[in-house]
Amino acid sequence: MVWAWLRMVMAVAVILMPGGFPLLLVYIAVRTLRSRWHNARLEAHSNGREASLRDVVATLQLKELVREARAAL
């Protein structure tokens, strides 16, 4: 529910604010990193080790960010 409201606010910000597009890019990056961090923690926990932010950032690809951007709009 919170993500739906945040998506609506971001859509309005992109349309109305001159700096809205970079704000949208930050939102997409944070959303992608959050979901990847969650998946990495689950996978690391099942293997009996700790997940690091470096592992998460190293596995990100531009095409995933583009896919998330399309899903967010």
CHARMM-style PDB file with segment names, atoms N, HN, CA, C and O in Angstrom:
ATOM      1  N   MET     1       0.822  -1.185   0.000  1.00  0.00      PROA
ATOM      2  CA  MET     1       0.000   0.000   0.000  1.00  0.00      PROA
ATOM      3  C   MET     1       0.867   1.249   0.000  1.00  0.00      PROA
ATOM      4  O   MET     1       0.589   2.203  -0.726  1.00  0.00      PROA
ATOM      5  N   VAL     2       1.923   1.243   0.819  1.00  0.00      PROA
ATOM      6  HN  VAL     2       2.148   0.468   1.409  1.00  0.00      PROA
ATOM      7  CA  VAL     2       2.806   2.399   0.883  1.00  0.00      PROA
ATOM      8  C   VAL     2       3.503   2.605  -0.459  1.00  0.00      PROA
ATOM      9  O   VAL     2       3.676   3.740  -0.905  1.00  0.00      PROA
ATOM     10  N   TRP     3       3.905   1.502  -1.105  1.00  0.00      PROA
ATOM     11  HN  TRP     3       3.765   0.580  -0.743  1.00  0.00      PROA
ATOM     12  CA  TRP     3       4.580   1.624  -2.390  1.00  0.00      PROA
ATOM     13  C   TRP     3       3.640   2.196  -3.437  1.00  0.00      PROA
ATOM     14  O   TRP     3       4.081   2.947  -4.307  1.00  0.00      PROA
ATOM     15  N   ALA     4       2.360   1.862  -3.378  1.00  0.00      PROA
ATOM     16  HN  ALA     4       2.002   1.252  -2.671  1.00  0.00      PROA
ATOM     17  CA  ALA     4       1.404   2.406  -4.349  1.00  0.00      PROA
ATOM     18  C   ALA     4       1.273   3.916  -4.190  1.00  0.00      PROA
ATOM     19  O   ALA     4       1.243   4.647  -5.180  1.00  0.00      PROA
ATOM     20  N   TRP     5       1.197   4.376  -2.967  1.00  0.00      PROA
ATOM     21  HN  TRP     5       1.221   3.782  -2.163  1.00  0.00      PROA
ATOM     22  CA  TRP     5       1.123   5.823  -2.728  1.00  0.00      PROA
ATOM     23  C   TRP     5       2.409   6.510  -3.162  1.00  0.00      PROA
ATOM     24  O   TRP     5       2.378   7.594  -3.746  1.00  0.00      PROA
ATOM     25  N   LEU     6       3.526   5.879  -2.876  1.00  0.00      PROA
ATOM     26  HN  LEU     6       3.551   4.999  -2.402  1.00  0.00      PROA
ATOM     27  CA  LEU     6       4.803   6.465  -3.265  1.00  0.00      PROA
ATOM     28  C   LEU     6       4.932   6.530  -4.781  1.00  0.00      PROA
ATOM     29  O   LEU     6       5.474   7.498  -5.314  1.00  0.00      PROA
ATOM     30  N   ARG     7       4.446   5.523  -5.473  1.00  0.00      PROA
ATOM     31  HN  ARG     7       4.006   4.737  -5.041  1.00  0.00      PROA
ATOM     32  CA  ARG     7       4.459   5.551  -6.936  1.00  0.00      PROA
ATOM     33  C   ARG     7       3.619   6.692  -7.466  1.00  0.00      PROA
ATOM     34  O   ARG     7       4.022   7.374  -8.408  1.00  0.00      PROA
ATOM     35  N   MET     8       2.452   6.912  -6.873  1.00  0.00      PROA
ATOM     36  HN  MET     8       2.124   6.358  -6.107  1.00  0.00      PROA
ATOM     37  CA  MET     8       1.580   7.992  -7.324  1.00  0.00      PROA
ATOM     38  C   MET     8       2.237   9.353  -7.084  1.00  0.00      PROA
ATOM     39  O   MET     8       2.193  10.229  -7.948  1.00  0.00      PROA
ATOM     40  N   VAL     9       2.843   9.526  -5.916  1.00  0.00      PROA
ATOM     41  HN  VAL     9       2.879   8.815  -5.214  1.00  0.00      PROA
ATOM     42  CA  VAL     9       3.514  10.782  -5.608  1.00  0.00      PROA
ATOM     43  C   VAL     9       4.679  11.001  -6.565  1.00  0.00      PROA
ATOM     44  O   VAL     9       4.905  12.124  -7.017  1.00  0.00      PROA
ATOM     45  N   MET    10       5.413   9.949  -6.874  1.00  0.00      PROA
ATOM     46  HN  MET    10       5.228   9.037  -6.506  1.00  0.00      PROA
ATOM     47  CA  MET    10       6.540  10.070  -7.789  1.00  0.00      PROA
ATOM     48  C   MET    10       6.066  10.441  -9.198  1.00  0.00      PROA
ATOM     49  O   MET    10       6.714  11.238  -9.876  1.00  0.00      PROA
ATOM     50  N   ALA    11       4.962   9.880  -9.635  1.00  0.00      PROA
ATOM     51  HN  ALA    11       4.436   9.233  -9.084  1.00  0.00      PROA
ATOM     52  CA  ALA    11       4.436  10.219 -10.959  1.00  0.00      PROA
ATOM     53  C   ALA    11       4.055  11.693 -11.030  1.00  0.00      PROA
ATOM     54  O   ALA    11       4.337  12.364 -12.022  1.00  0.00      PROA
ATOM     55  N   VAL    12       3.427  12.185  -9.997  1.00  0.00      PROA
ATOM     56  HN  VAL    12       3.198  11.640  -9.191  1.00  0.00      PROA
ATOM     57  CA  VAL    12       3.060  13.603  -9.953  1.00  0.00      PROA
ATOM     58  C   VAL    12       4.310  14.473  -9.890  1.00  0.00      PROA
ATOM     59  O   VAL    12       4.366  15.518 -10.538  1.00  0.00      PROA
ATOM     60  N   ALA    13       5.311  14.058  -9.123  1.00  0.00      PROA
ATOM     61  HN  ALA    13       5.266  13.209  -8.596  1.00  0.00      PROA
ATOM     62  CA  ALA    13       6.549  14.831  -9.001  1.00  0.00      PROA
ATOM     63  C   ALA    13       7.287  14.896 -10.328  1.00  0.00      PROA
ATOM     64  O   ALA    13       7.840  15.941 -10.672  1.00  0.00      PROA
ATOM     65  N   VAL    14       7.306  13.807 -11.076  1.00  0.00      PROA
ATOM     66  HN  VAL    14       6.857  12.959 -10.796  1.00  0.00      PROA
ATOM     67  CA  VAL    14       7.996  13.799 -12.371  1.00  0.00      PROA
ATOM     68  C   VAL    14       7.304  14.742 -13.340  1.00  0.00      PROA
ATOM     69  O   VAL    14       7.959  15.423 -14.129  1.00  0.00      PROA
ATOM     70  N   ILE    15       5.997  14.780 -13.282  1.00  0.00      PROA
ATOM     71  HN  ILE    15       5.465  14.227 -12.641  1.00  0.00      PROA
ATOM     72  CA  ILE    15       5.245  15.628 -14.202  1.00  0.00      PROA
ATOM     73  C   ILE    15       5.345  17.105 -13.808  1.00  0.00      PROA
ATOM     74  O   ILE    15       5.522  17.961 -14.674  1.00  0.00      PROA
ATOM     75  N   LEU    16       5.233  17.410 -12.525  1.00  0.00      PROA
ATOM     76  HN  LEU    16       5.089  16.714 -11.821  1.00  0.00      PROA
ATOM     77  CA  LEU    16       5.133  18.798 -12.086  1.00  0.00      PROA
ATOM     78  C   LEU    16       6.454  19.463 -11.724  1.00  0.00      PROA
ATOM     79  O   LEU    16       6.616  20.667 -11.924  1.00  0.00      PROA
ATOM     80  N   MET    17       7.391  18.702 -11.199  1.00  0.00      PROA
ATOM     81  HN  MET    17       7.260  17.725 -11.036  1.00  0.00      PROA
ATOM     82  CA  MET    17       8.642  19.293 -10.721  1.00  0.00      PROA
ATOM     83  C   MET    17       9.729  19.206 -11.784  1.00  0.00      PROA
ATOM     84  O   MET    17       9.847  18.189 -12.468  1.00  0.00      PROA
ATOM     85  N   PRO    18      10.525  20.268 -11.929  1.00  0.00      PROA
ATOM     86  CA  PRO    18      11.614  20.203 -12.904  1.00  0.00      PROA
ATOM     87  C   PRO    18      12.678  19.172 -12.531  1.00  0.00      PROA
ATOM     88  O   PRO    18      13.308  18.614 -13.430  1.00  0.00      PROA
ATOM     89  N   GLY    19      12.903  18.900 -11.264  1.00  0.00      PROA
ATOM     90  HN  GLY    19      12.392  19.353 -10.534  1.00  0.00      PROA
ATOM     91  CA  GLY    19      13.890  17.917 -10.832  1.00  0.00      PROA
ATOM     92  C   GLY    19      13.270  16.582 -10.515  1.00  0.00      PROA
ATOM     93  O   GLY    19      13.868  15.783  -9.794  1.00  0.00      PROA
ATOM     94  N   GLY    20      12.094  16.318 -11.029  1.00  0.00      PROA
ATOM     95  HN  GLY    20      11.609  16.967 -11.615  1.00  0.00      PROA
ATOM     96  CA  GLY    20      11.385  15.086 -10.706  1.00  0.00      PROA
ATOM     97  C   GLY    20      11.983  13.837 -11.325  1.00  0.00      PROA
ATOM     98  O   GLY    20      11.891  12.757 -10.742  1.00  0.00      PROA
ATOM     99  N   PHE    21      12.591  13.963 -12.490  1.00  0.00      PROA
ATOM    100  HN  PHE    21      12.665  14.840 -12.963  1.00  0.00      PROA
ATOM    101  CA  PHE    21      13.145  12.783 -13.150  1.00  0.00      PROA
ATOM    102  C   PHE    21      14.308  12.177 -12.373  1.00  0.00      PROA
ATOM    103  O   PHE    21      14.344  10.959 -12.197  1.00  0.00      PROA
ATOM    104  N   PRO    22      15.266  12.989 -11.898  1.00  0.00      PROA
ATOM    105  CA  PRO    22      16.315  12.382 -11.055  1.00  0.00      PROA
ATOM    106  C   PRO    22      15.750  11.758  -9.780  1.00  0.00      PROA
ATOM    107  O   PRO    22      16.272  10.758  -9.287  1.00  0.00      PROA
ATOM    108  N   LEU    23      14.688  12.349  -9.253  1.00  0.00      PROA
ATOM    109  HN  LEU    23      14.264  13.161  -9.653  1.00  0.00      PROA
ATOM    110  CA  LEU    23      14.034  11.789  -8.077  1.00  0.00      PROA
ATOM    111  C   LEU    23      13.444  10.419  -8.397  1.00  0.00      PROA
ATOM    112  O   LEU    23      13.508   9.504  -7.576  1.00  0.00      PROA
ATOM    113  N   LEU    24      12.876  10.282  -9.574  1.00  0.00      PROA
ATOM    114  HN  LEU    24      12.824  11.025 -10.240  1.00  0.00      PROA
ATOM    115  CA  LEU    24      12.337   8.995 -10.009  1.00  0.00      PROA
ATOM    116  C   LEU    24      13.451   7.960 -10.157  1.00  0.00      PROA
ATOM    117  O   LEU    24      13.277   6.801  -9.781  1.00  0.00      PROA
ATOM    118  N   LEU    25      14.586   8.374 -10.700  1.00  0.00      PROA
ATOM    119  HN  LEU    25      14.727   9.316 -11.006  1.00  0.00      PROA
ATOM    120  CA  LEU    25      15.712   7.451 -10.841  1.00  0.00      PROA
ATOM    121  C   LEU    25      16.224   6.982  -9.484  1.00  0.00      PROA
ATOM    122  O   LEU    25      16.581   5.814  -9.329  1.00  0.00      PROA
ATOM    123  N   VAL    26      16.265   7.867  -8.513  1.00  0.00      PROA
ATOM    124  HN  VAL    26      15.975   8.816  -8.639  1.00  0.00      PROA
ATOM    125  CA  VAL    26      16.692   7.494  -7.163  1.00  0.00      PROA
ATOM    126  C   VAL    26      15.697   6.507  -6.557  1.00  0.00      PROA
ATOM    127  O   VAL    26      16.095   5.523  -5.934  1.00  0.00      PROA
ATOM    128  N   TYR    27      14.416   6.767  -6.738  1.00  0.00      PROA
ATOM    129  HN  TYR    27      14.092   7.566  -7.244  1.00  0.00      PROA
ATOM    130  CA  TYR    27      13.378   5.867  -6.219  1.00  0.00      PROA
ATOM    131  C   TYR    27      13.535   4.465  -6.814  1.00  0.00      PROA
ATOM    132  O   TYR    27      13.443   3.469  -6.095  1.00  0.00      PROA
ATOM    133  N   ILE    28      13.771   4.390  -8.122  1.00  0.00      PROA
ATOM    134  HN  ILE    28      13.845   5.199  -8.706  1.00  0.00      PROA
ATOM    135  CA  ILE    28      13.909   3.097  -8.778  1.00  0.00      PROA
ATOM    136  C   ILE    28      15.155   2.377  -8.279  1.00  0.00      PROA
ATOM    137  O   ILE    28      15.123   1.173  -8.027  1.00  0.00      PROA
ATOM    138  N   ALA    29      16.251   3.115  -8.136  1.00  0.00      PROA
ATOM    139  HN  ALA    29      16.277   4.094  -8.340  1.00  0.00      PROA
ATOM    140  CA  ALA    29      17.491   2.500  -7.660  1.00  0.00      PROA
ATOM    141  C   ALA    29      17.342   1.970  -6.238  1.00  0.00      PROA
ATOM    142  O   ALA    29      17.803   0.870  -5.932  1.00  0.00      PROA
ATOM    143  N   VAL    30      16.704   2.745  -5.376  1.00  0.00      PROA
ATOM    144  HN  VAL    30      16.330   3.638  -5.625  1.00  0.00      PROA
ATOM    145  CA  VAL    30      16.514   2.321  -3.984  1.00  0.00      PROA
ATOM    146  C   VAL    30      15.587   1.116  -3.917  1.00  0.00      PROA
ATOM    147  O   VAL    30      15.829   0.182  -3.152  1.00  0.00      PROA
ATOM    148  N   ARG    31      14.544   1.137  -4.707  1.00  0.00      PROA
ATOM    149  HN  ARG    31      14.348   1.896  -5.328  1.00  0.00      PROA
ATOM    150  CA  ARG    31      13.597   0.018  -4.711  1.00  0.00      PROA
ATOM    151  C   ARG    31      14.274  -1.264  -5.191  1.00  0.00      PROA
ATOM    152  O   ARG    31      14.067  -2.335  -4.622  1.00  0.00      PROA
ATOM    153  N   THR    32      15.081  -1.145  -6.238  1.00  0.00      PROA
ATOM    154  HN  THR    32      15.249  -0.275  -6.701  1.00  0.00      PROA
ATOM    155  CA  THR    32      15.788  -2.313  -6.763  1.00  0.00      PROA
ATOM    156  C   THR    32      16.812  -2.828  -5.758  1.00  0.00      PROA
ATOM    157  O   THR    32      16.903  -4.031  -5.516  1.00  0.00      PROA
ATOM    158  N   LEU    33      17.580  -1.910  -5.173  1.00  0.00      PROA
ATOM    159  HN  LEU    33      17.506  -0.932  -5.370  1.00  0.00      PROA
ATOM    160  CA  LEU    33      18.575  -2.321  -4.180  1.00  0.00      PROA
ATOM    161  C   LEU    33      17.913  -2.979  -2.980  1.00  0.00      PROA
ATOM    162  O   LEU    33      18.443  -3.952  -2.443  1.00  0.00      PROA
ATOM    163  N   ARG    34      16.770  -2.470  -2.551  1.00  0.00      PROA
ATOM    164  HN  ARG    34      16.340  -1.680  -2.988  1.00  0.00      PROA
ATOM    165  CA  ARG    34      16.069  -3.053  -1.403  1.00  0.00      PROA
ATOM    166  C   ARG    34      15.619  -4.479  -1.689  1.00  0.00      PROA
ATOM    167  O   ARG    34      15.782  -5.366  -0.851  1.00  0.00      PROA
ATOM    168  N   SER    35      15.055  -4.698  -2.870  1.00  0.00      PROA
ATOM    169  HN  SER    35      14.922  -3.978  -3.551  1.00  0.00      PROA
ATOM    170  CA  SER    35      14.603  -6.061  -3.196  1.00  0.00      PROA
ATOM    171  C   SER    35      15.785  -7.007  -3.386  1.00  0.00      PROA
ATOM    172  O   SER    35      15.725  -8.164  -2.968  1.00  0.00      PROA
ATOM    173  N   ARG    36      16.857  -6.526  -4.012  1.00  0.00      PROA
ATOM    174  HN  ARG    36      16.905  -5.586  -4.351  1.00  0.00      PROA
ATOM    175  CA  ARG    36      18.042  -7.363  -4.189  1.00  0.00      PROA
ATOM    176  C   ARG    36      18.705  -7.663  -2.848  1.00  0.00      PROA
ATOM    177  O   ARG    36      19.207  -8.768  -2.642  1.00  0.00      PROA
ATOM    178  N   TRP    37      18.713  -6.690  -1.934  1.00  0.00      PROA
ATOM    179  HN  TRP    37      18.306  -5.793  -2.102  1.00  0.00      PROA
ATOM    180  CA  TRP    37      19.293  -6.890  -0.607  1.00  0.00      PROA
ATOM    181  C   TRP    37      18.516  -7.966   0.143  1.00  0.00      PROA
ATOM    182  O   TRP    37      19.104  -8.827   0.797  1.00  0.00      PROA
ATOM    183  N   HSD    38      17.198  -7.909   0.043  1.00  0.00      PROA
ATOM    184  HN  HSD    38      16.720  -7.210  -0.489  1.00  0.00      PROA
ATOM    185  CA  HSD    38      16.353  -8.901   0.706  1.00  0.00      PROA
ATOM    186  C   HSD    38      16.640 -10.302   0.155  1.00  0.00      PROA
ATOM    187  O   HSD    38      16.787 -11.255   0.921  1.00  0.00      PROA
ATOM    188  N   ASN    39      16.719 -10.422  -1.164  1.00  0.00      PROA
ATOM    189  HN  ASN    39      16.600  -9.648  -1.786  1.00  0.00      PROA
ATOM    190  CA  ASN    39      17.011 -11.723  -1.781  1.00  0.00      PROA
ATOM    191  C   ASN    39      18.398 -12.223  -1.394  1.00  0.00      PROA
ATOM    192  O   ASN    39      18.578 -13.411  -1.129  1.00  0.00      PROA
ATOM    193  N   ALA    40      19.374 -11.328  -1.359  1.00  0.00      PROA
ATOM    194  HN  ALA    40      19.228 -10.363  -1.574  1.00  0.00      PROA
ATOM    195  CA  ALA    40      20.740 -11.720  -0.995  1.00  0.00      PROA
ATOM    196  C   ALA    40      20.807 -12.179   0.457  1.00  0.00      PROA
ATOM    197  O   ALA    40      21.523 -13.130   0.772  1.00  0.00      PROA
ATOM    198  N   ARG    41      20.070 -11.514   1.345  1.00  0.00      PROA
ATOM    199  HN  ARG    41      19.489 -10.741   1.090  1.00  0.00      PROA
ATOM    200  CA  ARG    41      20.049 -11.933   2.748  1.00  0.00      PROA
ATOM    201  C   ARG    41      19.436 -13.309   2.904  1.00  0.00      PROA
ATOM    202  O   ARG    41      19.935 -14.133   3.670  1.00  0.00      PROA
ATOM    203  N   LEU    42      18.354 -13.563   2.180  1.00  0.00      PROA
ATOM    204  HN  LEU    42      17.948 -12.894   1.557  1.00  0.00      PROA
ATOM    205  CA  LEU    42      17.725 -14.885   2.251  1.00  0.00      PROA
ATOM    206  C   LEU    42      18.655 -15.972   1.726  1.00  0.00      PROA
ATOM    207  O   LEU    42      18.773 -17.040   2.328  1.00  0.00      PROA
ATOM    208  N   GLU    43      19.308 -15.702   0.611  1.00  0.00      PROA
ATOM    209  HN  GLU    43      19.213 -14.835   0.122  1.00  0.00      PROA
ATOM    210  CA  GLU    43      20.217 -16.683   0.036  1.00  0.00      PROA
ATOM    211  C   GLU    43      21.432 -16.910   0.931  1.00  0.00      PROA
ATOM    212  O   GLU    43      21.864 -18.048   1.112  1.00  0.00      PROA
ATOM    213  N   ALA    44      21.978 -15.846   1.486  1.00  0.00      PROA
ATOM    214  HN  ALA    44      21.626 -14.921   1.339  1.00  0.00      PROA
ATOM    215  CA  ALA    44      23.142 -15.981   2.365  1.00  0.00      PROA
ATOM    216  C   ALA    44      22.769 -16.718   3.647  1.00  0.00      PROA
ATOM    217  O   ALA    44      23.545 -17.524   4.161  1.00  0.00      PROA
ATOM    218  N   HSD    45      21.575 -16.431   4.155  1.00  0.00      PROA
ATOM    219  HN  HSD    45      20.945 -15.776   3.737  1.00  0.00      PROA
ATOM    220  CA  HSD    45      21.125 -17.113   5.379  1.00  0.00      PROA
ATOM    221  C   HSD    45      20.969 -18.611   5.139  1.00  0.00      PROA
ATOM    222  O   HSD    45      21.292 -19.420   6.009  1.00  0.00      PROA
ATOM    223  N   SER    46      20.474 -18.977   3.960  1.00  0.00      PROA
ATOM    224  HN  SER    46      20.211 -18.319   3.254  1.00  0.00      PROA
ATOM    225  CA  SER    46      20.316 -20.404   3.668  1.00  0.00      PROA
ATOM    226  C   SER    46      21.668 -21.096   3.501  1.00  0.00      PROA
ATOM    227  O   SER    46      21.780 -22.302   3.718  1.00  0.00      PROA
ATOM    228  N   ASN    47      22.699 -20.328   3.114  1.00  0.00      PROA
ATOM    229  HN  ASN    47      22.607 -19.348   2.938  1.00  0.00      PROA
ATOM    230  CA  ASN    47      24.046 -20.894   2.973  1.00  0.00      PROA
ATOM    231  C   ASN    47      24.868 -20.757   4.250  1.00  0.00      PROA
ATOM    232  O   ASN    47      25.990 -21.261   4.312  1.00  0.00      PROA
ATOM    233  N   GLY    48      24.335 -20.086   5.268  1.00  0.00      PROA
ATOM    234  HN  GLY    48      23.424 -19.676   5.218  1.00  0.00      PROA
ATOM    235  CA  GLY    48      25.023 -19.953   6.535  1.00  0.00      PROA
ATOM    236  C   GLY    48      26.111 -18.896   6.550  1.00  0.00      PROA
ATOM    237  O   GLY    48      27.119 -19.052   7.239  1.00  0.00      PROA
ATOM    238  N   ARG    49      25.921 -17.834   5.805  1.00  0.00      PROA
ATOM    239  HN  ARG    49      25.103 -17.707   5.245  1.00  0.00      PROA
ATOM    240  CA  ARG    49      26.907 -16.752   5.818  1.00  0.00      PROA
ATOM    241  C   ARG    49      26.180 -15.407   5.834  1.00  0.00      PROA
ATOM    242  O   ARG    49      24.951 -15.354   5.785  1.00  0.00      PROA
ATOM    243  N   GLU    50      26.951 -14.330   5.902  1.00  0.00      PROA
ATOM    244  HN  GLU    50      27.949 -14.373   5.942  1.00  0.00      PROA
ATOM    245  CA  GLU    50      26.384 -12.977   5.927  1.00  0.00      PROA
ATOM    246  C   GLU    50      26.395 -12.375   4.525  1.00  0.00      PROA
ATOM    247  O   GLU    50      27.322 -12.611   3.750  1.00  0.00      PROA
ATOM    248  N   ALA    51      25.376 -11.605   4.205  1.00  0.00      PROA
ATOM    249  HN  ALA    51      24.623 -11.413   4.835  1.00  0.00      PROA
ATOM    250  CA  ALA    51      25.324 -10.895   2.929  1.00  0.00      PROA
ATOM    251  C   ALA    51      25.973  -9.524   3.102  1.00  0.00      PROA
ATOM    252  O   ALA    51      25.820  -8.882   4.141  1.00  0.00      PROA
ATOM    253  N   SER    52      26.689  -9.090   2.088  1.00  0.00      PROA
ATOM    254  HN  SER    52      26.813  -9.612   1.244  1.00  0.00      PROA
ATOM    255  CA  SER    52      27.309  -7.769   2.142  1.00  0.00      PROA
ATOM    256  C   SER    52      26.727  -6.892   1.041  1.00  0.00      PROA
ATOM    257  O   SER    52      26.248  -7.379   0.016  1.00  0.00      PROA
ATOM    258  N   LEU    53      26.782  -5.606   1.279  1.00  0.00      PROA
ATOM    259  HN  LEU    53      27.171  -5.210   2.111  1.00  0.00      PROA
ATOM    260  CA  LEU    53      26.278  -4.658   0.293  1.00  0.00      PROA
ATOM    261  C   LEU    53      27.096  -4.734  -0.993  1.00  0.00      PROA
ATOM    262  O   LEU    53      26.573  -4.509  -2.085  1.00  0.00      PROA
ATOM    263  N   ARG    54      28.357  -5.044  -0.861  1.00  0.00      PROA
ATOM    264  HN  ARG    54      28.783  -5.226   0.026  1.00  0.00      PROA
ATOM    265  CA  ARG    54      29.220  -5.170  -2.040  1.00  0.00      PROA
ATOM    266  C   ARG    54      28.737  -6.296  -2.951  1.00  0.00      PROA
ATOM    267  O   ARG    54      28.754  -6.150  -4.173  1.00  0.00      PROA
ATOM    268  N   ASP    55      28.316  -7.397  -2.383  1.00  0.00      PROA
ATOM    269  HN  ASP    55      28.302  -7.516  -1.390  1.00  0.00      PROA
ATOM    270  CA  ASP    55      27.789  -8.503  -3.181  1.00  0.00      PROA
ATOM    271  C   ASP    55      26.530  -8.093  -3.933  1.00  0.00      PROA
ATOM    272  O   ASP    55      26.338  -8.460  -5.093  1.00  0.00      PROA
ATOM    273  N   VAL    56      25.681  -7.335  -3.265  1.00  0.00      PROA
ATOM    274  HN  VAL    56      25.837  -7.037  -2.323  1.00  0.00      PROA
ATOM    275  CA  VAL    56      24.424  -6.905  -3.880  1.00  0.00      PROA
ATOM    276  C   VAL    56      24.693  -5.941  -5.024  1.00  0.00      PROA
ATOM    277  O   VAL    56      24.141  -6.105  -6.112  1.00  0.00      PROA
ATOM    278  N   VAL    57      25.531  -4.940  -4.793  1.00  0.00      PROA
ATOM    279  HN  VAL    57      25.979  -4.806  -3.909  1.00  0.00      PROA
ATOM    280  CA  VAL    57      25.816  -3.939  -5.821  1.00  0.00      PROA
ATOM    281  C   VAL    57      26.563  -4.573  -6.992  1.00  0.00      PROA
ATOM    282  O   VAL    57      26.366  -4.168  -8.137  1.00  0.00      PROA
ATOM    283  N   ALA    58      27.402  -5.543  -6.726  1.00  0.00      PROA
ATOM    284  HN  ALA    58      27.562  -5.872  -5.795  1.00  0.00      PROA
ATOM    285  CA  ALA    58      28.168  -6.195  -7.789  1.00  0.00      PROA
ATOM    286  C   ALA    58      27.274  -6.995  -8.735  1.00  0.00      PROA
ATOM    287  O   ALA    58      27.637  -7.200  -9.894  1.00  0.00      PROA
ATOM    288  N   THR    59      26.133  -7.442  -8.271  1.00  0.00      PROA
ATOM    289  HN  THR    59      25.838  -7.275  -7.330  1.00  0.00      PROA
ATOM    290  CA  THR    59      25.257  -8.249  -9.121  1.00  0.00      PROA
ATOM    291  C   THR    59      24.219  -7.428  -9.877  1.00  0.00      PROA
ATOM    292  O   THR    59      23.503  -7.972 -10.717  1.00  0.00      PROA
ATOM    293  N   LEU    60      24.124  -6.132  -9.596  1.00  0.00      PROA
ATOM    294  HN  LEU    60      24.706  -5.690  -8.914  1.00  0.00      PROA
ATOM    295  CA  LEU    60      23.150  -5.294 -10.299  1.00  0.00      PROA
ATOM    296  C   LEU    60      23.577  -5.074 -11.740  1.00  0.00      PROA
ATOM    297  O   LEU    60      24.763  -4.939 -12.038  1.00  0.00      PROA
ATOM    298  N   GLN    61      22.606  -5.040 -12.617  1.00  0.00      PROA
ATOM    299  HN  GLN    61      21.642  -5.149 -12.374  1.00  0.00      PROA
ATOM    300  CA  GLN    61      22.866  -4.775 -14.022  1.00  0.00      PROA
ATOM    301  C   GLN    61      21.931  -3.672 -14.499  1.00  0.00      PROA
ATOM    302  O   GLN    61      20.838  -3.499 -13.959  1.00  0.00      PROA
ATOM    303  N   LEU    62      22.357  -2.937 -15.498  1.00  0.00      PROA
ATOM    304  HN  LEU    62      23.245  -3.077 -15.937  1.00  0.00      PROA
ATOM    305  CA  LEU    62      21.573  -1.819 -16.011  1.00  0.00      PROA
ATOM    306  C   LEU    62      20.223  -2.282 -16.540  1.00  0.00      PROA
ATOM    307  O   LEU    62      19.222  -1.586 -16.372  1.00  0.00      PROA
ATOM    308  N   LYS    63      20.185  -3.443 -17.173  1.00  0.00      PROA
ATOM    309  HN  LYS    63      20.998  -4.008 -17.310  1.00  0.00      PROA
ATOM    310  CA  LYS    63      18.916  -3.911 -17.732  1.00  0.00      PROA
ATOM    311  C   LYS    63      17.886  -4.192 -16.639  1.00  0.00      PROA
ATOM    312  O   LYS    63      16.686  -4.056 -16.874  1.00  0.00      PROA
ATOM    313  N   GLU    64      18.342  -4.583 -15.444  1.00  0.00      PROA
ATOM    314  HN  GLU    64      19.318  -4.694 -15.253  1.00  0.00      PROA
ATOM    315  CA  GLU    64      17.413  -4.783 -14.336  1.00  0.00      PROA
ATOM    316  C   GLU    64      16.837  -3.449 -13.874  1.00  0.00      PROA
ATOM    317  O   GLU    64      15.648  -3.360 -13.567  1.00  0.00      PROA
ATOM    318  N   LEU    65      17.678  -2.403 -13.823  1.00  0.00      PROA
ATOM    319  HN  LEU    65      18.644  -2.475 -14.073  1.00  0.00      PROA
ATOM    320  CA  LEU    65      17.185  -1.085 -13.454  1.00  0.00      PROA
ATOM    321  C   LEU    65      16.188  -0.566 -14.490  1.00  0.00      PROA
ATOM    322  O   LEU    65      15.192   0.059 -14.126  1.00  0.00      PROA
ATOM    323  N   VAL    66      16.441  -0.815 -15.761  1.00  0.00      PROA
ATOM    324  HN  VAL    66      17.250  -1.322 -16.057  1.00  0.00      PROA
ATOM    325  CA  VAL    66      15.511  -0.388 -16.809  1.00  0.00      PROA
ATOM    326  C   VAL    66      14.190  -1.146 -16.679  1.00  0.00      PROA
ATOM    327  O   VAL    66      13.116  -0.565 -16.831  1.00  0.00      PROA
ATOM    328  N   ARG    67      14.277  -2.447 -16.397  1.00  0.00      PROA
ATOM    329  HN  ARG    67      15.149  -2.919 -16.273  1.00  0.00      PROA
ATOM    330  CA  ARG    67      13.058  -3.242 -16.217  1.00  0.00      PROA
ATOM    331  C   ARG    67      12.249  -2.721 -15.030  1.00  0.00      PROA
ATOM    332  O   ARG    67      11.024  -2.627 -15.109  1.00  0.00      PROA
ATOM    333  N   GLU    68      12.927  -2.381 -13.932  1.00  0.00      PROA
ATOM    334  HN  GLU    68      13.922  -2.457 -13.868  1.00  0.00      PROA
ATOM    335  CA  GLU    68      12.245  -1.825 -12.767  1.00  0.00      PROA
ATOM    336  C   GLU    68      11.639  -0.461 -13.073  1.00  0.00      PROA
ATOM    337  O   GLU    68      10.557  -0.136 -12.584  1.00  0.00      PROA
ATOM    338  N   ALA    69      12.329   0.332 -13.878  1.00  0.00      PROA
ATOM    339  HN  ALA    69      13.208   0.068 -14.276  1.00  0.00      PROA
ATOM    340  CA  ALA    69      11.797   1.648 -14.259  1.00  0.00      PROA
ATOM    341  C   ALA    69      10.515   1.499 -15.061  1.00  0.00      PROA
ATOM    342  O   ALA    69       9.553   2.238 -14.853  1.00  0.00      PROA
ATOM    343  N   ARG    70      10.509   0.556 -15.962  1.00  0.00      PROA
ATOM    344  HN  ARG    70      11.291  -0.043 -16.131  1.00  0.00      PROA
ATOM    345  CA  ARG    70       9.287   0.323 -16.743  1.00  0.00      PROA
ATOM    346  C   ARG    70       8.151  -0.185 -15.864  1.00  0.00      PROA
ATOM    347  O   ARG    70       6.993   0.179 -16.071  1.00  0.00      PROA
ATOM    348  N   ALA    71       8.472  -1.011 -14.898  1.00  0.00      PROA
ATOM    349  HN  ALA    71       9.412  -1.307 -14.729  1.00  0.00      PROA
ATOM    350  CA  ALA    71       7.443  -1.520 -13.992  1.00  0.00      PROA
ATOM    351  C   ALA    71       6.922  -0.423 -13.072  1.00  0.00      PROA
ATOM    352  O   ALA    71       5.756  -0.445 -12.677  1.00  0.00      PROA
ATOM    353  N   ALA    72       7.780   0.537 -12.727  1.00  0.00      PROA
ATOM    354  HN  ALA    72       8.728   0.555 -13.047  1.00  0.00      PROA
ATOM    355  CA  ALA    72       7.361   1.609 -11.832  1.00  0.00      PROA
ATOM    356  C   ALA    72       6.444   2.607 -12.527  1.00  0.00      PROA
ATOM    357  O   ALA    72       5.641   3.274 -11.875  1.00  0.00      PROA
ATOM    358  N   LEU    73       6.560   2.711 -13.831  1.00  0.00      PROA
ATOM    359  HN  LEU    73       7.213   2.169 -14.361  1.00  0.00      PROA
ATOM    360  CA  LEU    73       5.727   3.676 -14.557  1.00  0.00      PROA
ATOM    361  C   LEU    73       4.487   3.059 -15.021  1.00  0.00      PROA
ATOM    362  OT1 LEU    73       3.664   3.724 -15.651  1.00  0.00      PROA
TER     363      LEU     73
END
